[in-house]
Amino acid sequence: MLIAALAFACAGCGQSSPARRGHASVDPASSAAAAHPQAVEPVAGSGGNVVARSSPSSSAQALPQPTSLQDVKEELAQSGTDTNPNQATLTSNLLAIAPVNAPPQVQAIINAGNEIAHLPYIWGGGHETYEDTGYDCSGSISFVLAAAGLLNGTETAGELMSYGDPGPGKWITIYASPGHTFMYIAGLRFDTVALSETGSRWSNRSADDGGTYVARHPAGL
């Protein structure tokens, strides 16, 4: 099943379709009038669950006593929230929450990833137009990088092999080959392979997919 999922998600990721050849000039500001992909955007640093706040009338009640750091860590572990300040959180509906101390570009990438996380895979999607009804692997990555101002036009998987600086980054690492590409942002994987399995591009999948990939990252990230 994994081989079939990989084949489905990777097909055509290295090139745009005949009807979508060429590179879209990405200008997110100019597309504001167009219909934008809609998704809930979790707040950076928050947990996956909404915590009810006390009403003003409860202020007369005794304040809760502080808990130890160990208790806090155990509660975070039980809730599925990572105590690593550089680690993004995967919510129950498979969206991502940026760490509170993540750079603005990383938070912008995660917010953009949430916008298209559940959109379908379309071969060549995102290469002819910035905002599309679906995206392939390289179109997905081009979309989020452009949203953070880290890419001026769409790139295919093969072209992403020479993007940015070589090697893994502190916050962002792009893995690219001639036929497929995926990336890690603050520890979470963003990939159309996960989409074919779970319905979201976000996952905790490892990078061990077999094959040969080039690791790249945006300068300084």
C-alpha positions as CSV (number, residue, x, y, z in Angstrom):
1,M,0.0,0.0,0.0
2,L,2.9,2.4,0.8
3,I,4.4,1.9,-2.6
4,A,1.0,2.6,-4.2
5,A,0.6,5.7,-2.1
6,L,4.1,6.9,-3.0
7,A,3.5,6.3,-6.7
8,F,0.2,8.2,-6.5
9,A,1.7,11.2,-4.6
10,C,4.9,11.4,-6.6
11,A,3.6,11.0,-10.1
12,G,4.4,14.2,-12.0
13,C,5.9,16.1,-9.1
14,G,9.0,16.7,-11.0
15,Q,7.3,18.6,-13.8
16,S,4.2,20.5,-14.6
17,S,1.4,19.2,-16.8
18,P,1.2,20.1,-20.5
19,A,-1.6,22.5,-19.7
20,R,0.4,24.1,-16.9
21,R,3.9,24.4,-18.3
22,G,6.0,27.3,-17.3
23,H,6.5,29.0,-14.0
24,A,3.8,31.0,-12.3
25,S,4.9,34.5,-11.2
26,V,4.0,34.4,-7.6
27,D,2.4,37.6,-6.2
28,P,0.3,36.7,-3.2
29,A,-0.8,40.3,-2.8
30,S,-2.2,40.6,-6.3
31,S,-4.4,37.5,-5.8
32,A,-6.2,38.8,-2.8
33,A,-9.4,39.2,-4.8
34,A,-9.3,35.6,-5.9
35,A,-10.9,32.8,-3.8
36,H,-8.4,31.9,-1.2
37,P,-8.0,28.3,0.2
38,Q,-9.8,28.3,3.5
39,A,-8.6,26.5,6.7
40,V,-8.6,27.1,10.4
41,E,-5.2,28.6,11.4
42,P,-4.2,27.5,14.9
43,V,-2.4,30.1,17.0
44,A,1.3,29.6,17.3
45,G,2.3,28.1,20.6
46,S,-1.2,27.0,21.6
47,G,-2.2,23.4,22.2
48,G,-4.5,21.3,20.1
49,N,-7.4,21.7,22.4
50,V,-9.4,24.8,23.4
51,V,-9.2,25.5,27.1
52,A,-12.3,27.2,28.6
53,R,-11.6,30.5,30.5
54,S,-13.0,31.3,33.8
55,S,-15.8,33.9,34.0
56,P,-15.2,37.3,35.7
57,S,-17.3,36.2,38.6
58,S,-14.9,33.4,39.4
59,S,-12.2,35.9,40.4
60,A,-13.5,35.9,43.9
61,Q,-12.6,32.2,44.2
62,A,-9.2,31.1,45.5
63,L,-6.5,31.1,42.8
64,P,-5.1,27.7,41.8
65,Q,-1.8,26.9,43.3
66,P,1.3,26.7,41.0
67,T,2.3,23.2,39.9
68,S,5.9,21.9,39.6
69,L,7.8,22.0,36.3
70,Q,7.7,18.2,36.3
71,D,3.9,18.2,36.6
72,V,3.7,20.6,33.6
73,K,5.9,18.4,31.5
74,E,3.9,15.3,32.3
75,E,0.6,17.1,31.4
76,L,2.1,18.3,28.1
77,A,3.3,14.8,27.3
78,Q,-0.2,13.4,28.0
79,S,-1.8,16.0,25.8
80,G,0.6,15.2,23.0
81,T,2.2,18.7,23.1
82,D,6.0,18.7,22.8
83,T,8.0,20.6,25.4
84,N,10.7,21.4,22.8
85,P,10.3,25.1,22.0
86,N,11.5,24.5,18.4
87,Q,9.0,21.6,17.7
88,A,5.7,22.3,16.0
89,T,2.5,20.5,17.2
90,L,0.3,18.3,15.1
91,T,-3.4,18.8,16.0
92,S,-6.1,16.1,16.0
93,N,-7.4,17.3,12.7
94,L,-3.9,17.1,11.2
95,L,-3.0,20.8,11.0
96,A,0.2,22.3,12.4
97,I,0.8,24.8,15.2
98,A,4.0,26.8,15.1
99,P,6.3,27.0,18.1
100,V,6.0,30.3,20.0
101,N,9.6,31.2,19.3
102,A,9.6,30.3,15.6
103,P,10.8,33.0,13.3
104,P,8.0,34.9,11.4
105,Q,8.9,33.1,8.1
106,V,8.5,29.7,9.7
107,Q,5.1,30.8,11.2
108,A,4.1,32.1,7.7
109,I,5.0,28.8,6.1
110,I,3.0,26.8,8.7
111,N,0.0,29.1,8.3
112,A,0.2,28.7,4.5
113,G,0.6,24.9,4.9
114,N,-2.6,24.8,6.9
115,E,-4.5,26.6,4.2
116,I,-3.8,23.9,1.6
117,A,-3.2,20.9,4.0
118,H,-6.5,19.2,3.1
119,L,-6.8,20.2,-0.6
120,P,-6.5,17.4,-3.1
121,Y,-3.4,16.3,-5.0
122,I,-3.5,17.6,-8.6
123,W,-0.6,16.8,-11.0
124,G,0.9,20.2,-11.9
125,G,-1.3,21.9,-9.4
126,G,0.1,25.3,-8.2
127,H,2.5,25.7,-11.1
128,E,0.3,27.8,-13.5
129,T,-1.5,29.8,-10.8
130,Y,-0.5,30.6,-7.2
131,E,-3.9,29.8,-5.8
132,D,-5.2,26.6,-7.1
133,T,-7.9,23.9,-6.3
134,G,-5.2,21.4,-5.6
135,Y,-1.4,21.1,-5.6
136,D,1.2,18.5,-6.4
137,C,4.3,17.9,-4.2
138,S,6.5,20.7,-5.7
139,G,3.4,23.0,-6.1
140,S,2.7,22.6,-2.4
141,I,6.2,23.5,-1.3
142,S,6.4,26.4,-3.7
143,F,3.1,27.7,-2.3
144,V,4.3,27.8,1.3
145,L,7.8,29.1,0.5
146,A,6.2,31.9,-1.6
147,A,3.8,32.8,1.3
148,A,6.8,33.4,3.5
149,G,8.6,35.5,0.9
150,L,11.2,32.8,0.3
151,L,10.4,32.0,-3.3
152,N,9.5,34.3,-6.2
153,G,8.1,31.7,-8.6
154,T,7.1,28.0,-8.6
155,E,9.8,25.4,-8.9
156,T,9.6,21.7,-9.8
157,A,11.0,19.0,-7.6
158,G,14.1,18.8,-9.8
159,E,14.7,22.6,-9.5
160,L,14.3,22.5,-5.7
161,M,17.4,20.3,-5.7
162,S,19.4,23.5,-6.0
163,Y,17.2,25.8,-3.9
164,G,18.7,27.8,-1.1
165,D,21.7,26.5,0.7
166,P,22.9,22.9,0.9
167,G,22.2,20.6,3.8
168,P,19.5,20.5,6.5
169,G,18.4,23.8,8.1
170,K,17.6,24.6,11.8
171,W,13.9,25.2,11.1
172,I,13.3,24.1,7.5
173,T,14.7,21.3,5.4
174,I,13.6,20.5,1.9
175,Y,14.3,17.0,0.5
176,A,14.2,16.9,-3.3
177,S,14.8,14.5,-6.1
178,P,14.0,14.6,-9.8
179,G,10.6,13.0,-9.2
180,H,9.5,14.0,-5.7
181,T,10.0,16.6,-3.0
182,F,8.9,17.1,0.6
183,M,10.0,19.2,3.5
184,Y,10.2,19.5,7.3
185,I,9.2,22.6,9.1
186,A,9.9,22.8,12.9
187,G,10.0,19.0,13.0
188,L,6.8,18.3,11.1
189,R,6.7,16.8,7.7
190,F,4.8,18.5,4.9
191,D,4.2,16.2,2.0
192,T,1.7,14.9,-0.5
193,V,2.6,11.3,0.5
194,A,1.0,12.0,3.9
195,L,-2.0,13.5,2.1
196,S,-2.6,10.3,0.2
197,E,-2.6,8.3,3.4
198,T,-4.4,10.6,5.9
199,G,-6.0,13.4,4.0
200,S,-3.5,16.0,5.3
201,R,-0.1,17.1,4.0
202,W,1.1,17.4,7.7
203,S,2.4,14.3,9.4
204,N,5.1,12.9,11.8
205,R,6.5,10.6,9.1
206,S,10.2,10.0,9.1
207,A,12.4,11.1,6.2
208,D,13.4,7.5,5.4
209,D,11.5,6.9,2.2
210,G,14.2,5.1,0.3
211,G,15.7,6.6,-2.8
212,T,18.2,9.5,-3.0
213,Y,17.2,13.0,-2.0
214,V,19.2,16.3,-1.8
215,A,18.7,18.2,1.4
216,R,18.4,22.0,1.0
217,H,17.2,24.9,3.3
218,P,16.5,28.6,3.0
219,A,19.5,30.7,4.0
220,G,19.5,31.4,7.7
221,L,16.6,29.0,8.5
